[in-house]
Amino acid sequence: MIEMIEKICSPDKQLAIIVRHDYRANGIEFFTPSTYSQQLGYMKRPTGYVIPPHVHNPVKREVEYTKEVLVIRRGVVRVDFYSEDQAYLCSTTLRAGDIILLAYGGHGFEILEEAEIVEVKQGPYAGDLDKTRFEPVAADKIVFKEST
């Protein structure tokens, strides 16, 4: 059975949060700690519910790591997770409607069925300073995360 909210962790850090396409809840829920520079939440509100108009105030923030949110609009994508020191940990499969926040560690992807993906992350983009690329896990070493 696949969890509706799935957390991928290394021994010392939460690497990712996955919100599966069929997750449902009433009200509002944030899945990220308030310390994350990218917040991920879910909202279900009834017809007629009003969110008051607002603007966001300028607040200086310091961002050390890029956190990415991917929305799988169509297709099937395998995500491979790596520790901060680039050691392979596990993999999972994302399908249309799934959302993932990539918070720490490394990650790689293989498109298993043609996919459309929306990506949201902090900017500005730092070019070559933004990421370190490394060799992916060998196909015969892939281990899928067990769901509980």
VENWOPE-V579261 format. One record per residue. N is the residue number from 1. PSI is psi in whole degrees, 0 to 359 (none if undefined). Layout:
<<N PSI> <N PSI>>
This chain:
<<1 133> <2 133> <3 148> <4 325> <5 115> <6 132> <7 130> <8 124> <9 148> <10 178> <11 332> <12 0> <13 151> <14 120> <15 324> <16 157> <17 129> <18 128> <19 110> <20 153> <21 334> <22 16> <23 135> <24 141> <25 159> <26 150> <27 214> <28 141> <29 132> <30 135> <31 346> <32 151> <33 155> <34 346> <35 345> <36 141> <37 351> <38 124> <39 141> <40 122> <41 172> <42 141> <43 131> <44 119> <45 146> <46 162> <47 134> <48 347> <49 138> <50 127> <51 114> <52 144> <53 146> <54 162> <55 157> <56 132> <57 149> <58 124> <59 122> <60 131> <61 149> <62 123> <63 121> <64 318> <65 142> <66 127> <67 133> <68 144> <69 127> <70 134> <71 119> <72 107> <73 326> <74 146> <75 189> <76 132> <77 131> <78 133> <79 129> <80 132> <81 140> <82 152> <83 174> <84 329> <85 21> <86 19> <87 131> <88 138> <89 303> <90 177> <91 162> <92 167> <93 134> <94 143> <95 171> <96 129> <97 343> <98 149> <99 137> <100 135> <101 121> <102 111> <103 312> <104 175> <105 193> <106 165> <107 151> <108 166> <109 147> <110 130> <111 113> <112 328> <113 136> <114 130> <115 152> <116 127> <117 133> <118 130> <119 134> <120 128> <121 169> <122 153> <123 184> <124 155> <125 133> <126 15> <127 223> <128 339> <129 344> <130 333> <131 157> <132 121> <133 148> <134 172> <135 139> <136 165> <137 144> <138 145> <139 325> <140 0> <141 1> <142 130> <143 123> <144 137> <145 135> <146 133> <147 150> <148 none>>
